[in-house]
Amino acid sequence: MNIKLQNTPAQLQTLYRSQKNAKMARRIHAVYLASKGLTCPQIMEITGAARRTVQQWIFKYNRGGFDALRDSPRPGQPVKLSREMEEAFCKRIEAGPTKTDSVCVFNGPAIRRILEREFGVLYSTPGLYDMLHRLGFSCLCPRPRHEKADPHAQQEFKKNSSKRWIRFKRSIQTRK
């Protein structure tokens, strides 16, 4: 492989060993191996990358050095909520439903209404769930409780109710 060394092999080795990003470490490792004189099939075997991928990494390094190996920005739809709005949204969700939300536990449609009403953005349902997952929320929710429920009365009911709902431990014989 033809490589234009912009760093010494020792510098490349230090760079790939200290790199926190695994993708970048793998790319720098491939460049390091090429600088040591290994062939493309040997680099493929060590890094687990395809031939064309290794060739592209070396080509990029030859053209722009270490910085050319970094990921370029990928196109996509811009985010609808800024980071500050995301923080406010997280606080709003963590605070729980209010009387104006008309629900006792948040679900997808209720959160979509909050986003539209309070933050002025409209998300699709899959987009909403992706955003919630990215922000660290899960779809699990506690069992809803009525606001006028009395926990003491519920415990008394459990203690004093008939035990007919308990399963029999022995099996019931059937006729043959």
N, C-alpha and C positions, 0 to 999 in steps of 0.2 A: 504494500500500500504506500502510495506517495503521500508523505506528510510534510508540511512546512512547519517546523517546530517554532512556536512562539514562546514556549515555556520549556524548561529542562524536564527530562523525565522525572527527576526527583520532585520538582514543583508540581507536576501533574499528579504524581502519586500522593503527595500531601493534600492536594486539592480534592481528589476523589475520596480519600479516606476521611477528610474533615467535612465533606459536604452533607448537609442535613436532608436535602431533597434527594430521594432515592433515584428519580429519573435522571437528574443531573449527574449524580455519582456514577450511574451506569454509563452515561455518555462520555464522561471524562475518563472513566476506566478504559473504554474502548480506544480513546485517543492515546492514552498512556500505553496500552498494549501495542498499538500501531507504532508508537515512537520507539518501542523496544525491538521492532522488526518483525513482529508476528504477522502472519498472513491473514487475509479476511476470513477464510474458513476457521482458522484457529481462534480468532476474535469472536466469531459467531458461536463457537462451541463454549467459550468461557462466559460470554455475556448473555447468551440465549437469545440474541437478536437475529433478525433476518439479514441476509447479505446486503440487500438494498438499504436497509436501515443503517447498517454499519458504514456503508459507503457514503450515505448522506451525512452522518455525523462527522466523518473525516473531511468531507467537502466543506461543510459549514465551518468547521474549526480552521481549515486552511484559508477560508475567505475572511472570517471575522474573529477568530480566536475564541477564547473561553466564553465571551458574551454571546456569540452566535449560537452556542449550544442551548441557550435558554429557550423555553417555550415562548412562542409569540402569542399575542392576544388572539383569542378565538372570537369570531363573530357570533352574535346572538342577540336576543331581545334584551334591551337594557332593563335593569331592575325598576320596579314601579315605586318601591319604598326606599327612601334614602336611609343611611345608617342611623341617623337621629330618629327618623320616623319608625324604623324597626325597633329601636329601644323603647320608644313610647308605646308601640304596639305590644311588645312583650310585657311591659308593665301592665297594660290594659288587660291582657289575657290572664296574667297571673293574679290580678285583683279579683277575677271572677265575674260572673254575670251580675248586672244591675237590674232593677225593675223595668227599665226601658228596653232591655233586651228580650223580655218575654220568654225566657227559658231559665231552667234551673241549672242546667249543665251545658257547656258549650259544645256545639257540633259544627260541622262544616258550613251548612247554610247560615247559621247564626253568626259565625265568624266572618263570612263573606258580607253579611249585612253591616257588621261593625266596620269592616274595611271600607265599604262604600260610603256609609253614613259619616263616620268620624275621620277617615283619612283620605277620602276622595279617590280611591283606586278600586278598580274592579278586577278580580282574579277569577280564573276558571277554577273549578273544583280540583282538578289534578294539580294545577299551579299552586293553589292554596295549600294543599297537603304537602307539596314539595317544599314550599317556603316554611311551613310549620316544622317539617322534619329538619330542614337546614338550621332553623333557629333553636332546635333542641327539644321541641315538643313532641309528644307521642299521641297516638290515637286512643290510648287507654284513658278511661275516666272513671271516677268513683261512682258507686251506685247513688242515684239522686235521693235526696231526703227532703221531705216536705218541710216547709219553714215553720209549721205549727206542730211538728212531731214532738212527742214527749219521750225521751229515751228511757226515763224511769218507768213509765207506764208500759213501754214495749218490753222491758226486762221482766216486769211483773207478769205480763201476759205469757211470755215464754216459760216462766217458772210454773204458773198455775194452769196452763191449758192442758187439755187431755193429751195423752201420749200416743194417740192413734196414728199419727203421721210417722212414727218410728218404725222402721222395717223389722220384721221378724228375723231373728238370727238363725232359726232352724227352718229348713225348707218344709213346705206343705206337701203332703203326700197326694198324689193324683190317683184316680181309679184306673185300673187296667181293663 
